[in-house]
């Protein structure tokens, strides 16, 4: 299992949390100096920083942030203590009269909850704390306000839109500098920014928010991912299925989605006097295929996979590039097996998950095992057996893991796999999920060796999660400079003059026949301009050809990182094919 935080590390985190919580109050005090009539909402500490939500008389601009920072520095230098005061509900309501958001919070608190204020100079806030002893304990050079965003009050789209200011705070200026440099790198790698610069995909609000348009270059990468995905699934004993995008209400009533998941489903469509729904998940369709046949223990296990596009309604405020969308393609699969086959199937699917993630360059992988919650379907013995199988599989693969006691879905325990990217961020990708619910709801059976009809086990499994989100993670992990096998354009051939266009076309033809994604740049721009452009487009190899290369049937190889070399054409082809086979960077 993964190591828990030491007491020293825990205390360090608590100290940072207190400091950032205190800085949120300091920021609110600074905003009130700029906008005395502002209405304040909430301001908690968050990972690496803090934020506070405000209802202001005008829209903030980036130019306001340095002004607020100046006021904050003044508040810090005043060295005012944070003073706690326990008050009655009536006193609290009286104090915050006119501050509508604070009044609502007070009225929503249970009667038996202790109400407390924290006073800091002229600023007082409703707060449970804790805080640092005084503002002087905060480093006036260790913080920075980062951005302004909109935030619905209490996350409700029907409530007022507030203005949220994000900030970061650290113990000393060196830590702040390192964090700001990290944020700069994050911004450079932002998949939305790179998606536009590299012409990979777009999201078009007027045609429908949260719906992804894959451009030709992005589609090239998707096809490479899908081809590899299918190839490896066939190697590992899976069969492909394809299922509809919509289904009658009966399907979703039987599966339980209309009872438990309706808010995340698109509204019904009426056809032939029947209600149809766009599918939020593929699982019930795979069950329908199973129930269309008759299976015995000799036929199991079945491994059915689908790149199935599903549709889920996400609030507009939660949509985020490729990471949170409304229509996405899930690399779904369902394993249907006998109880005796469960252990081996779990071992195999976990091994396969790790192989796939590592094939895309992710080496740091951790597991999270979620166990039986208080309310669950299925006999406790089946839960115990399933949880034991998941745990044994994780340990057999030597993975670090944490146990989330009671964190499983009501229909079964699961393993989540998280990878770390090039910037040390964790992304949850693979999920291996038992399901004791759908086999019962759809009356799935198999004929066992004793001739009796029995209930099979069903395991949901997604290796990459969704192609859209996985693509976003890949873009940010590689900063758009993909391994050669994933690059939409792997080679650009650039003649030094139009005289050598024919040789450039010949090189393109030979490489294309070998399966390399190659094109020639026969435009009128100068050579250096062409090379710089294709470097910005993250093309792995640029092959420059002129008189010498034409006569010797060679190429001048320029890698996107700047290295150069002269190679015979056949050796250059072999080198690139080897990189493709190894799924490596150039």
N, C-alpha and C positions, 0 to 999 in steps of 0.2 A: 504494500500500500504506500501511497505517497506520504512524505513526511509532513507532519503538522507543524505549524509555526511554533517556534520556541517562545518562552515567556518574554524574552528580551525583544524578539521581533514583534510580538503582539503589543508590547508596551510602546514600541516605536510607532506602530500603526495608530494606536490610540492617541498618542501625542500629536501626530500629523492630523488626525481627524478633529481633535479639539482646536488645533490651530486654524484649520480650514473652516470649521464652523464659526469660529470667532471672526475670521476674515469676511465671511458672508455678512455678518452684522456690520462690520466696518464698511463694507461696500454699500449696504442699505443706508447707513448714515451719510455716506458720501453722495448718494443719489438724492437724498432728501435735502442736502445742501444746494444741489443744483435745481431740484424740483420740490419745493416745500409742500406743495399740495398733492404730491404723489400718494397713491394708495399701494400699500405693501402687501405681499401675499406670503410666500414661503421662501426660505433660503437655506437648504441643507448642504452639508459637505458631500462630495462625491469623489470617486476615484480620481486622484491627481488634482483635485481642486474643489470648487464650490460653484453655486449659482444662486441667484435670487430673482424672483418674479415680481414685476411692477406693473401697475396701471398708471400710465403717464399722460400728461397733457399733449404730448407730441411724440412722433416717432423718433427713436434714437438713431444716430448715425455713428459710423466708426470714429468720427472726430470727437464724439462725446466721451469716448472711453479714456483718453489721456486726461481730460478734465476731471473725470470721476476719480481716476488714479491719484491725481494731485490732492483732491479732498481726502482720499483715504490715507495718504501719507501724513497729512496734517492730523487726522484722528489718531493715527498710530503714535505720532510724536507727543500728543497730549498725555499719553500714558494713563488713560482713565481706567479704573478697575471695572471688571465685569461683576456686578452685584446682583445676587439672586434674591427675589422676594416672592414668597408664597402669598397668593391673594385669593379672595372669594370670586365666584362667578360674577356676582353683581358688580364688584369692583373692576373686574376685567372688562365687562361690557361697557361700563361707564368710561373707562380709560380709552377704549378703542372706538368710542362712538364716532361714526363717520368713516372708519376704516372697515369697509364692508366685508372684505375677505377675512380679516381677523375675527370679526363678529361672527361670521358663519362658522369658522373653525371652532370658536368657543362654544357656540350653541350645539355643534355636532358632537362635542366631547361628552362621554358618559358622566353622570352626576358625581360618581365616586372618584373621578380622576383629579389629582392635585393640579391646580393651575399655578404656573410660576412665570414671573417676568425676569428678564435679565436687563439691567440698566447699565449703560456705558456712556458716560457723559450726558449729552442731550438726547441720546437715542435709547429707546426702550422697546423691547420686543417680547412677544409671547413665545416662550421657549422653555424646553426641558433641560437644555445644556447638554454636556458640560462645555466650559470655555476655558481659555487661559486666564491667568490671574488678572492681567491688565493688558491694554492695547500695546503698551511698551514692550511686552514679551514677543510681539510680532515683528518680523523683519521687514522694514519699509522698502528694502531692495530685493525681497524674496517673493514678490507676487507680481502678477500681470493679469489684466483683463483681456480676454481673448476674443470674444464674439458676442453678437446679439442674435437672438432667435425669437420666434413666436412660440407661445405655449398656451394652449387652452387651459383655463382655470379648472383644476382637478382632472385634467386630461379629457374633458367632455367637450366635444365639438359644438354642442349647443350652448356652451357657456362662453363668457367673454374671452377674447384673445388678449393675453398679457404679453409683455416684453420681458424676455429672460436674458440676463447678462451672465455669461460664463467667465470664470476666472480660474487661475491656477496659483497655488501657493506652496512654497518650499521652505526648508529650514535656513538655507543660505543662498546667495546669488549664484554660486556655481551649480547647485542643483537645478535652480530655475533655468539657467543658461542651457544645461544639458537637456532639460525637458522641452524647452522651446526649439532646440535643434531637432529633437525627436519629432515634434509637431510639424516642423518644416518638411521633414522627410515623409511624414504621413501625407501631407498635402501634395507633395510631388507624386506620391504613389496612389493618390485617390483614384479609384476606378472610374468615377464619373468624369474626372478631368482627363485621364488617359484614354477613356473610351471615346471621348470626342476628338482628342488630338490624333489618335491612331485610327479613327474612323471604324470603330469596332461595333458600336451599337448606339441606339438612341432611345429616349423615353419622350413621348410626345403627348403632352397634357391635353391638347385640344382633341386628340383622337382617343383619349382614355388614359388616365393616370395609372401607374403601376403595371403597364403592359409594355413588354420589351420588343424593340425592333432590332433584329440581328442584321447588321450590314454585311456585305460580302466578306470582308476580312474577318469579322467576328464569326461569321458562319463557317469560314474555313477552319477556325479553331474548334468550333463546336463539332463539326463533322469529324475532325481528328479525335476529339474526346469520345464521341459516340462510336466511331469505328473501333477504337481500342477497347471501349467498354463492352461492346457486343462480342468482339473477338475473345476477350478474356472470359466472358460469361459462358460462351459455348465451350471453351476449354475446361471450365469448372462445372460442367454438367447441368447448365441451365438451359431452358427453352424460352423463346421469346413469345410474348402474347401482345395483342393490340386490342384495346377496348374503347367503347364509345366515349364521347365527351359529355353526354347527358344521360340521365336515367329517370324513370318514373319515380314518383314520390314513394311508391311501395318499397323500392330499394333502400331509400334513405330512412324510411320509417323502420324497416326491419333491422338495418345496421345500427340504428340509434342516433344517426347524425341529426335528424330533425328534432330529436329530444335534447341533445347535448351540444350541438354544433351549429344550430340554425343561424346564429348571429354572424357567423363567419362564412355563410353560404350566400351565393347570389340569389335574388328573388326567383320565384318559380316562373316558368313559361307554360302557358296553356296551349296544348296541341291535342286535337281530337278529343276535346273535353276532358283531358287528363293533365295533371300537373307534372312537369318535368323540371329537373334541377341540373345545372352544370356541376360536374363532379368536383368536390373538394379533395377527394382521395380516390385512389385506384382500387383499394382493398375489396369492396363489395363486388366489383366486376370480376376480379380473379376468383372470388368464391362462386360466382354464377357459372364461370367456366368449369370449375371443379364439380359443381352439382349437376352439370349437364351430362356428366359421365358416371361411371360406376367403377370404383377402385377397390382393390384388395391390398393387403399388407405387402404383397409381392410387387405392387406398382409404386409403392412409396420408398424413399421420399420423392416428392415432386418439387422442382425448383423452377418457378416461373418468374420471369423478369420482364419489365416494361419501362420504356422511357415515356411515361404517361404525363400528358399536360393536364394540370388541375387548376381550378379557379377558386380563390378564397378572397372574401371581402376583407380588406385591411383598411383601417381608418386612414384618411388622407394624410394626417399628421404623422403617421408611423411609417409611411413609405420612404424608402431610402435607396435610391439607385437600383442596383441589382440585388442588394442585400435583403430588401423587403419589398415584394411586388405582389400583384394580384393574380397574375397568370404565370405559372412556371412549370417546368418539366422536371418531374421527380424521377430519379434513377431507382425505381421501385422494384422490389421483388418479394415474393411470398414463398416460404418453405412450408410444405405440408408433409408431416411425418408421423410415424407411430411414436408412442412414448419411449420405446426402446431405442429409437434412432435419434432422440433429442440431443443427447450429449455430443455425439459425433457431428451432428449438423451445426450445433453452436460452435464447436471447435473449428469446423471448416469455414463457416461464414465469417468468424472473427479473423482467421488467417487470411481469407480473401480480402476482407476490408483493409487490413494492414498492408497487404501487397498493393492494392489499388492506390492507397494514399501515398505510399512510398514511391510508387511509379511516377507520381506527379511532383516528387521532390520534397515531400514532408517526412522528416525523420523523427522529430520530437512529437510523440503521440502519447496521450494519457487517456485513461478510461474512467468512467463514472458509472457505478452500478446503483440503479434505483430499485428499491425493494417495495414490498407490499404496503399499500396505504391502509388507513382504517376502513374505508369503504372500498370493497373490491368484489369482483365476480370470480368464480372458480374456487374449487376446494383448496383449503390450506396446504394439503399434501402436494398438489400440483404446483402451487406457488413455491413451496420449499424446494421441490425438485428442480424447477426452472431456475430459481435463484442460485442454487448450488451449481447447476450446469454453467451458468453465466460466469460465476465466480471462478470456477475451475478453469474455464477457457481463458479468462484474463490472466490468471496466475501462470498457466502453461505457456503463454506467450511472453511472460516476463515483463508485463506492462505495469507502470505505476498506476494506482487507481485509488479512488475515494468511494466510500459507500454513502449513498443518500438514503438514509433510513426513512421508509414511508414515502419516498419520492416517486414511486412507480405510478403509471396510469392505473385507473381502476380495473383495466382489463388485462394487466400483466406487467411483470418486471422488465427492465431493459438495461442495455449498455449503450452509453453515448461515448463516442470517441472524439477527442479534441486534439487539434494539431496546433503547433506554434509556427507562425510565419517568420519571414526574414527579419521582422522588427520585434519579434518576441511576443506578439499578440496571439491569444488563443481563439480558435474558431471551432465550434462544434459542427462536425460534418456527418460522420457515420452514426447510424442508430440501428441497434438490433433489439427488437421488441417482441416479447411473447404476447399472444392474444388468446385469452380464454373466453372472450365474448362472442366474436363473430362465428366461430364454429357452432356454438350453442344457438345463437340467434337464427342462423341459416340452416340448422340441422345438418351439418356436414358429418358424413360417416364414411367408414371404410370397413371392409370385411376382414376380420382378423383370422389367424390360423385356425382358431377353434370354430370358425363359421359364424361367429357373433358379429353384429354390427356395432362398431365402436366409434368414439369421437377422436378424430385426429388432432394433433397439436399443430398450431399455426404460428409461424414466426414472420413478422414484418421485418424488412431490412432495406435500408437505404445506405449506399456506400459514400456517395458524393453529396447527398442531401438533395439539392436541386441544381440543375445545370446553370441556371442564372446566378444563383448565389455563389456556387462553386467557381464560376467564371470570374465573378467579382473578387473572390479571394485570390485566385490565381493572378489576376492583373496586379493586385496590390502586393502580393508576395514577390513577384518578379519585377515590379515596377514597369510592366509592359514589355520587358526584354525577356521573352519566353524562351524556354529550351527550344532547340532547333526543330524538334518534331512537332511542336505546337505552333510555331511561328506561322502566321498566315502567308507571308512571303519569306521563303527561306534563303533565296539567292536573287540578287539583282545583277545582271550583266550590263556593264557600262562601257560602250566604245568611246575612245578618246576623240574620235572624229567620225563623221558620217561615212567615210571611206571604209570603215571597219564594221558597219552595221551588219553586213552579211555574215561575218565571222561570229558576231554577237548572237545572231539568230541561230546559227549552227550550234553554238554552245547551249543556248536555251533548249533547242530541240533534243540534243543528246541528254541533257539533265532531266527534261520533262519525261522522256521515255523511261528513265530510271525511277520515276515516281517523286522527283524533287519538285517542290513548288517554286518555280523560277519565272522571272520575267526580265525583259530587256528594257532599259531606259534609253530610248532613241530620240529623246527631246533635244532641243536646241540650247539648253542651259550649259554653262561651263562645267567642266569635270568636277572641280572642287565643290561647286554648288550642289551637284547631283550627289556626291558622296556625303556631304553634310546633311542633305535632306533625308537620305535613306538611313543615316545614323539616327536622326531624330525619330524616324519611323521604326527604329529598333530592328532593322533587317539584320539577321546574323552575319551574312556574307555578301560582300560586294566584289564582283570579279571585273576588274578593269582590263580591257583588251585593246591593243594597238598593233602597230606593224610587227614589233618583235614577237608578241604573243601569237599573232596570226601565222607568222612564218614558222615558229617552233611548236605550234599547236599547244600553247600553254595559256595560263591566266595569271594575272597579278591579284592575289587574294588579299582583301582588306576586311578584317573582322570589325564588327560594330564598336568594339572597345578600342580600336586604333591600331592594332598590330597588322603588319604587312608581311607577305611572303610571295615568292614566285614558284609556281608548281605546274608540272605538266597537267593537261586537262584531265586525263584519266585518274591521276593521283588526287586531284582536287575533288573529283566525283567520289572516289573511294573514301576520302576523309569525311565528306559531308554525309555520305550514307552510313558511315560508322557512327557519327554523332546522332543520326536519326535512330539507329538501332539501339544505341545506349541511352536514348532519351536525355541527352546531356546538353549543357550550354555550349556555345561555340568556343 
